[in-house]
Amino acid sequence: MELAIVVSNFTYAILGALFTILFMVLGYKILDWITPFDTSKQLGEGNVAVGIVVGSMFVGLGIAVGLVVGLGLN
Protein backbone atom coordinates (compact mmCIF):
# COMPACT_ATOMS: atom_id res chain seq x y z
CA MET A 1 0.00 0.00 0.00
CA GLU A 2 1.30 3.43 -0.87
CA LEU A 3 2.31 5.71 1.97
CA ALA A 4 0.55 8.70 0.38
CA ILE A 5 -2.79 6.88 0.45
CA VAL A 6 -2.34 5.92 4.08
CA VAL A 7 -1.41 9.47 5.08
CA SER A 8 -4.31 11.01 3.15
CA ASN A 9 -6.80 8.55 4.70
CA PHE A 10 -5.42 9.22 8.18
CA THR A 11 -5.66 12.98 7.62
CA TYR A 12 -9.20 12.63 6.33
CA ALA A 13 -10.17 10.54 9.37
CA ILE A 14 -8.70 13.11 11.79
CA LEU A 15 -10.48 15.97 10.02
CA GLY A 16 -13.69 13.94 10.04
CA ALA A 17 -13.38 13.40 13.80
CA LEU A 18 -12.83 17.13 14.34
CA PHE A 19 -15.87 17.96 12.20
CA THR A 20 -17.91 15.40 14.14
CA ILE A 21 -17.03 17.08 17.44
CA LEU A 22 -17.76 20.50 15.94
CA PHE A 23 -21.19 19.38 14.71
CA MET A 24 -21.99 17.80 18.08
CA VAL A 25 -21.18 21.04 19.91
CA LEU A 26 -23.17 23.01 17.35
CA GLY A 27 -26.10 20.59 17.68
CA TYR A 28 -26.03 20.91 21.47
CA LYS A 29 -26.02 24.72 21.22
CA ILE A 30 -28.98 24.65 18.81
CA LEU A 31 -30.87 22.23 21.08
CA ASP A 32 -30.19 24.51 24.05
CA TRP A 33 -31.39 27.52 22.03
CA ILE A 34 -34.67 25.97 20.84
CA THR A 35 -35.75 24.46 24.17
CA PRO A 36 -37.59 26.69 26.64
CA PHE A 37 -35.33 25.62 29.52
CA ASP A 38 -31.59 25.71 30.25
CA THR A 39 -30.30 22.33 29.09
CA SER A 40 -27.04 22.55 31.03
CA LYS A 41 -28.86 23.40 34.24
CA GLN A 42 -31.31 20.53 33.77
CA LEU A 43 -28.44 18.10 33.16
CA GLY A 44 -26.69 19.40 36.26
CA GLU A 45 -29.83 18.78 38.31
CA GLY A 46 -29.92 15.18 37.09
CA ASN A 47 -32.90 15.39 34.73
CA VAL A 48 -32.80 11.95 33.11
CA ALA A 49 -35.21 12.86 30.29
CA VAL A 50 -32.99 15.73 29.13
CA GLY A 51 -29.97 13.45 29.38
CA ILE A 52 -31.63 10.87 27.15
CA VAL A 53 -32.52 13.53 24.56
CA VAL A 54 -29.01 15.00 24.53
CA GLY A 55 -27.42 11.54 24.39
CA SER A 56 -29.69 10.51 21.53
CA MET A 57 -28.81 13.65 19.64
CA PHE A 58 -25.07 12.92 20.06
CA VAL A 59 -25.52 9.32 18.89
CA GLY A 60 -27.52 10.44 15.84
CA LEU A 61 -25.02 13.10 14.84
CA GLY A 62 -22.13 10.71 15.45
CA ILE A 63 -23.65 8.05 13.21
CA ALA A 64 -24.48 10.53 10.44
CA VAL A 65 -21.10 12.24 10.35
CA GLY A 66 -19.29 8.94 10.94
CA LEU A 67 -20.91 7.46 7.86
CA VAL A 68 -19.81 10.42 5.78
CA VAL A 69 -16.23 10.06 7.03
CA GLY A 70 -16.26 6.30 6.64
CA LEU A 71 -17.55 6.42 3.10
CA GLY A 72 -14.98 9.05 2.22
CA LEU A 73 -12.13 6.74 3.21
CA ASN A 74 -12.74 4.40 0.30
C-alpha positions as CSV (number, residue, x, y, z in Angstrom):
1,M,0.0,0.0,0.0
2,E,1.3,3.4,-0.9
3,L,2.3,5.7,2.0
4,A,0.5,8.7,0.4
5,I,-2.8,6.9,0.4
6,V,-2.3,5.9,4.1
7,V,-1.4,9.5,5.1
8,S,-4.3,11.0,3.2
9,N,-6.8,8.5,4.7
10,F,-5.4,9.2,8.2
11,T,-5.7,13.0,7.6
12,Y,-9.2,12.6,6.3
13,A,-10.2,10.5,9.4
14,I,-8.7,13.1,11.8
15,L,-10.5,16.0,10.0
16,G,-13.7,13.9,10.0
17,A,-13.4,13.4,13.8
18,L,-12.8,17.1,14.3
19,F,-15.9,18.0,12.2
20,T,-17.9,15.4,14.1
21,I,-17.0,17.1,17.4
22,L,-17.8,20.5,15.9
23,F,-21.2,19.4,14.7
24,M,-22.0,17.8,18.1
25,V,-21.2,21.0,19.9
26,L,-23.2,23.0,17.4
27,G,-26.1,20.6,17.7
28,Y,-26.0,20.9,21.5
29,K,-26.0,24.7,21.2
30,I,-29.0,24.6,18.8
31,L,-30.9,22.2,21.1
32,D,-30.2,24.5,24.0
33,W,-31.4,27.5,22.0
34,I,-34.7,26.0,20.8
35,T,-35.7,24.5,24.2
36,P,-37.6,26.7,26.6
37,F,-35.3,25.6,29.5
38,D,-31.6,25.7,30.3
39,T,-30.3,22.3,29.1
40,S,-27.0,22.5,31.0
41,K,-28.9,23.4,34.2
42,Q,-31.3,20.5,33.8
43,L,-28.4,18.1,33.2
44,G,-26.7,19.4,36.3
45,E,-29.8,18.8,38.3
46,G,-29.9,15.2,37.1
47,N,-32.9,15.4,34.7
48,V,-32.8,12.0,33.1
49,A,-35.2,12.9,30.3
50,V,-33.0,15.7,29.1
51,G,-30.0,13.4,29.4
52,I,-31.6,10.9,27.2
53,V,-32.5,13.5,24.6
54,V,-29.0,15.0,24.5
55,G,-27.4,11.5,24.4
56,S,-29.7,10.5,21.5
57,M,-28.8,13.7,19.6
58,F,-25.1,12.9,20.1
59,V,-25.5,9.3,18.9
60,G,-27.5,10.4,15.8
61,L,-25.0,13.1,14.8
62,G,-22.1,10.7,15.4
63,I,-23.7,8.1,13.2
64,A,-24.5,10.5,10.4
65,V,-21.1,12.2,10.4
66,G,-19.3,8.9,10.9
67,L,-20.9,7.5,7.9
68,V,-19.8,10.4,5.8
69,V,-16.2,10.1,7.0
70,G,-16.3,6.3,6.6
71,L,-17.6,6.4,3.1
72,G,-15.0,9.1,2.2
73,L,-12.1,6.7,3.2
74,N,-12.7,4.4,0.3
